[in-house]
Amino acid sequence: MSINNKCAKCGCEDSYLTTPPPCPTAIGCPFEECAEIQYAQCIMYTGGDILCGEDLVVPTDTNMEAAITNIVDYFCDQTTITVDIDCNETTVVAADTNVVNAIEDVVDYFCTEISNVPTVTVVGDNGIDVTSVVVGNNTEYTVTSTGVKKFVKQFTGVVFDDQTLTITGAELSTCGLLSDACGSSTNRFSDFTFNIMFLLTGRWISLTNETGVSVEANDTTGDISIILDIAPIDPGVTVRVTIIG
């Protein structure tokens, strides 16, 4: 490498001189923009070794072209990782890697790891519904049980005395309680669990297992009849029927 020289050849062109001085005095330039121009290869640094800490950057007897190149290369690469950086026992960045390459290594490693993450699939079945919504970089799943439903109906002014309370099959169907069951789908109107209570002076009292209280299901219409064949009560009370199915 040489600096453009408008002047006559001076010093050395293809090799260093072996006799001092390293290069003879340059010939004066006949142009105003320079007094004299010399080849960088012909100018030798003869001082002591140039160190940065304990690192040798420019050895003695280095020509100026090589010295400048050494300085640039050293400071371009002088910040390095001094130890291996591991992730789960896998080396991501090796020791003595400069920072630029270290960042590239980290990005490449995690890009590969993320692309290899297994796909998560949530499947609903047998009365379980799953819905998903993508929020930013995440997928949020909502799991809803549809196989078990609760139907509630209240009757007011009930006086018992062989009174019948009726819940129609249409009401149960609207609530989704008449869907087929796993296994046998016949006689499904008898599959429900009942809870019957009445309100008296601010307290709910159970009638579910009381003598004289019976429940019938019409297997054709799905109507539920609750017969209250017990002693009359006055004034009438509120009866709450809960059906789980």
Secondary structure as a PSIPRED ss2 file (coil, helix, strand):
# PSIPRED VFORMAT (PSIPRED V4.0)

   1 M C   1.000  0.000  0.000
   2 S C   1.000  0.000  0.000
   3 I C   1.000  0.000  0.000
   4 N C   1.000  0.000  0.000
   5 N C   1.000  0.000  0.000
   6 K C   1.000  0.000  0.000
   7 C C   1.000  0.000  0.000
   8 A C   1.000  0.000  0.000
   9 K C   1.000  0.000  0.000
  10 C C   1.000  0.000  0.000
  11 G C   1.000  0.000  0.000
  12 C C   1.000  0.000  0.000
  13 E C   1.000  0.000  0.000
  14 D C   1.000  0.000  0.000
  15 S C   1.000  0.000  0.000
  16 Y C   1.000  0.000  0.000
  17 L C   1.000  0.000  0.000
  18 T C   1.000  0.000  0.000
  19 T C   1.000  0.000  0.000
  20 P C   1.000  0.000  0.000
  21 P C   1.000  0.000  0.000
  22 P C   1.000  0.000  0.000
  23 C C   1.000  0.000  0.000
  24 P C   1.000  0.000  0.000
  25 T C   1.000  0.000  0.000
  26 A C   1.000  0.000  0.000
  27 I C   1.000  0.000  0.000
  28 G E   0.000  0.000  1.000
  29 C C   1.000  0.000  0.000
  30 P C   1.000  0.000  0.000
  31 F C   1.000  0.000  0.000
  32 E C   1.000  0.000  0.000
  33 E C   1.000  0.000  0.000
  34 C C   1.000  0.000  0.000
  35 A C   1.000  0.000  0.000
  36 E E   0.000  0.000  1.000
  37 I C   1.000  0.000  0.000
  38 Q C   1.000  0.000  0.000
  39 Y C   1.000  0.000  0.000
  40 A H   0.000  1.000  0.000
  41 Q H   0.000  1.000  0.000
  42 C H   0.000  1.000  0.000
  43 I C   1.000  0.000  0.000
  44 M E   0.000  0.000  1.000
  45 Y E   0.000  0.000  1.000
  46 T C   1.000  0.000  0.000
  47 G C   1.000  0.000  0.000
  48 G C   1.000  0.000  0.000
  49 D C   1.000  0.000  0.000
  50 I E   0.000  0.000  1.000
  51 L E   0.000  0.000  1.000
  52 C E   0.000  0.000  1.000
  53 G C   1.000  0.000  0.000
  54 E C   1.000  0.000  0.000
  55 D E   0.000  0.000  1.000
  56 L E   0.000  0.000  1.000
  57 V E   0.000  0.000  1.000
  58 V E   0.000  0.000  1.000
  59 P C   1.000  0.000  0.000
  60 T C   1.000  0.000  0.000
  61 D C   1.000  0.000  0.000
  62 T E   0.000  0.000  1.000
  63 N E   0.000  0.000  1.000
  64 M H   0.000  1.000  0.000
  65 E H   0.000  1.000  0.000
  66 A H   0.000  1.000  0.000
  67 A H   0.000  1.000  0.000
  68 I H   0.000  1.000  0.000
  69 T H   0.000  1.000  0.000
  70 N H   0.000  1.000  0.000
  71 I H   0.000  1.000  0.000
  72 V H   0.000  1.000  0.000
  73 D H   0.000  1.000  0.000
  74 Y H   0.000  1.000  0.000
  75 F H   0.000  1.000  0.000
  76 C H   0.000  1.000  0.000
  77 D H   0.000  1.000  0.000
  78 Q C   1.000  0.000  0.000
  79 T C   1.000  0.000  0.000
  80 T E   0.000  0.000  1.000
  81 I E   0.000  0.000  1.000
  82 T C   1.000  0.000  0.000
  83 V C   1.000  0.000  0.000
  84 D C   1.000  0.000  0.000
  85 I E   0.000  0.000  1.000
  86 D E   0.000  0.000  1.000
  87 C E   0.000  0.000  1.000
  88 N C   1.000  0.000  0.000
  89 E C   1.000  0.000  0.000
  90 T E   0.000  0.000  1.000
  91 T E   0.000  0.000  1.000
  92 V E   0.000  0.000  1.000
  93 V E   0.000  0.000  1.000
  94 A C   1.000  0.000  0.000
  95 A C   1.000  0.000  0.000
  96 D C   1.000  0.000  0.000
  97 T E   0.000  0.000  1.000
  98 N E   0.000  0.000  1.000
  99 V H   0.000  1.000  0.000
 100 V H   0.000  1.000  0.000
 101 N H   0.000  1.000  0.000
 102 A H   0.000  1.000  0.000
 103 I H   0.000  1.000  0.000
 104 E H   0.000  1.000  0.000
 105 D H   0.000  1.000  0.000
 106 V H   0.000  1.000  0.000
 107 V H   0.000  1.000  0.000
 108 D H   0.000  1.000  0.000
 109 Y H   0.000  1.000  0.000
 110 F H   0.000  1.000  0.000
 111 C H   0.000  1.000  0.000
 112 T H   0.000  1.000  0.000
 113 E H   0.000  1.000  0.000
 114 I H   0.000  1.000  0.000
 115 S H   0.000  1.000  0.000
 116 N C   1.000  0.000  0.000
 117 V C   1.000  0.000  0.000
 118 P C   1.000  0.000  0.000
 119 T C   1.000  0.000  0.000
 120 V C   1.000  0.000  0.000
 121 T C   1.000  0.000  0.000
 122 V C   1.000  0.000  0.000
 123 V C   1.000  0.000  0.000
 124 G C   1.000  0.000  0.000
 125 D C   1.000  0.000  0.000
 126 N C   1.000  0.000  0.000
 127 G C   1.000  0.000  0.000
 128 I E   0.000  0.000  1.000
 129 D E   0.000  0.000  1.000
 130 V E   0.000  0.000  1.000
 131 T E   0.000  0.000  1.000
 132 S E   0.000  0.000  1.000
 133 V E   0.000  0.000  1.000
 134 V E   0.000  0.000  1.000
 135 V E   0.000  0.000  1.000
 136 G C   1.000  0.000  0.000
 137 N C   1.000  0.000  0.000
 138 N E   0.000  0.000  1.000
 139 T E   0.000  0.000  1.000
 140 E E   0.000  0.000  1.000
 141 Y E   0.000  0.000  1.000
 142 T E   0.000  0.000  1.000
 143 V E   0.000  0.000  1.000
 144 T E   0.000  0.000  1.000
 145 S E   0.000  0.000  1.000
 146 T C   1.000  0.000  0.000
 147 G C   1.000  0.000  0.000
 148 V C   1.000  0.000  0.000
 149 K C   1.000  0.000  0.000
 150 K E   0.000  0.000  1.000
 151 F E   0.000  0.000  1.000
 152 V E   0.000  0.000  1.000
 153 K E   0.000  0.000  1.000
 154 Q E   0.000  0.000  1.000
 155 F E   0.000  0.000  1.000
 156 T E   0.000  0.000  1.000
 157 G E   0.000  0.000  1.000
 158 V E   0.000  0.000  1.000
 159 V C   1.000  0.000  0.000
 160 F C   1.000  0.000  0.000
 161 D C   1.000  0.000  0.000
 162 D C   1.000  0.000  0.000
 163 Q E   0.000  0.000  1.000
 164 T E   0.000  0.000  1.000
 165 L E   0.000  0.000  1.000
 166 T E   0.000  0.000  1.000
 167 I E   0.000  0.000  1.000
 168 T C   1.000  0.000  0.000
 169 G H   0.000  1.000  0.000
 170 A H   0.000  1.000  0.000
 171 E H   0.000  1.000  0.000
 172 L H   0.000  1.000  0.000
 173 S H   0.000  1.000  0.000
 174 T H   0.000  1.000  0.000
 175 C C   1.000  0.000  0.000
 176 G C   1.000  0.000  0.000
 177 L C   1.000  0.000  0.000
 178 L C   1.000  0.000  0.000
 179 S C   1.000  0.000  0.000
 180 D C   1.000  0.000  0.000
 181 A C   1.000  0.000  0.000
 182 C C   1.000  0.000  0.000
 183 G C   1.000  0.000  0.000
 184 S C   1.000  0.000  0.000
 185 S C   1.000  0.000  0.000
 186 T C   1.000  0.000  0.000
 187 N C   1.000  0.000  0.000
 188 R H   0.000  1.000  0.000
 189 F H   0.000  1.000  0.000
 190 S H   0.000  1.000  0.000
 191 D C   1.000  0.000  0.000
 192 F C   1.000  0.000  0.000
 193 T E   0.000  0.000  1.000
 194 F E   0.000  0.000  1.000
 195 N E   0.000  0.000  1.000
 196 I E   0.000  0.000  1.000
 197 M E   0.000  0.000  1.000
 198 F E   0.000  0.000  1.000
 199 L E   0.000  0.000  1.000
 200 L E   0.000  0.000  1.000
 201 T C   1.000  0.000  0.000
 202 G C   1.000  0.000  0.000
 203 R E   0.000  0.000  1.000
 204 W E   0.000  0.000  1.000
 205 I E   0.000  0.000  1.000
 206 S E   0.000  0.000  1.000
 207 L C   1.000  0.000  0.000
 208 T C   1.000  0.000  0.000
 209 N C   1.000  0.000  0.000
 210 E C   1.000  0.000  0.000
 211 T C   1.000  0.000  0.000
 212 G C   1.000  0.000  0.000
 213 V E   0.000  0.000  1.000
 214 S E   0.000  0.000  1.000
 215 V E   0.000  0.000  1.000
 216 E E   0.000  0.000  1.000
 217 A E   0.000  0.000  1.000
 218 N C   1.000  0.000  0.000
 219 D C   1.000  0.000  0.000
 220 T C   1.000  0.000  0.000
 221 T C   1.000  0.000  0.000
 222 G C   1.000  0.000  0.000
 223 D C   1.000  0.000  0.000
 224 I E   0.000  0.000  1.000
 225 S E   0.000  0.000  1.000
 226 I E   0.000  0.000  1.000
 227 I E   0.000  0.000  1.000
 228 L E   0.000  0.000  1.000
 229 D C   1.000  0.000  0.000
 230 I C   1.000  0.000  0.000
 231 A C   1.000  0.000  0.000
 232 P C   1.000  0.000  0.000
 233 I C   1.000  0.000  0.000
 234 D C   1.000  0.000  0.000
 235 P C   1.000  0.000  0.000
 236 G C   1.000  0.000  0.000
 237 V E   0.000  0.000  1.000
 238 T E   0.000  0.000  1.000
 239 V E   0.000  0.000  1.000
 240 R E   0.000  0.000  1.000
 241 V E   0.000  0.000  1.000
 242 T E   0.000  0.000  1.000
 243 I E   0.000  0.000  1.000
 244 I E   0.000  0.000  1.000
 245 G C   1.000  0.000  0.000
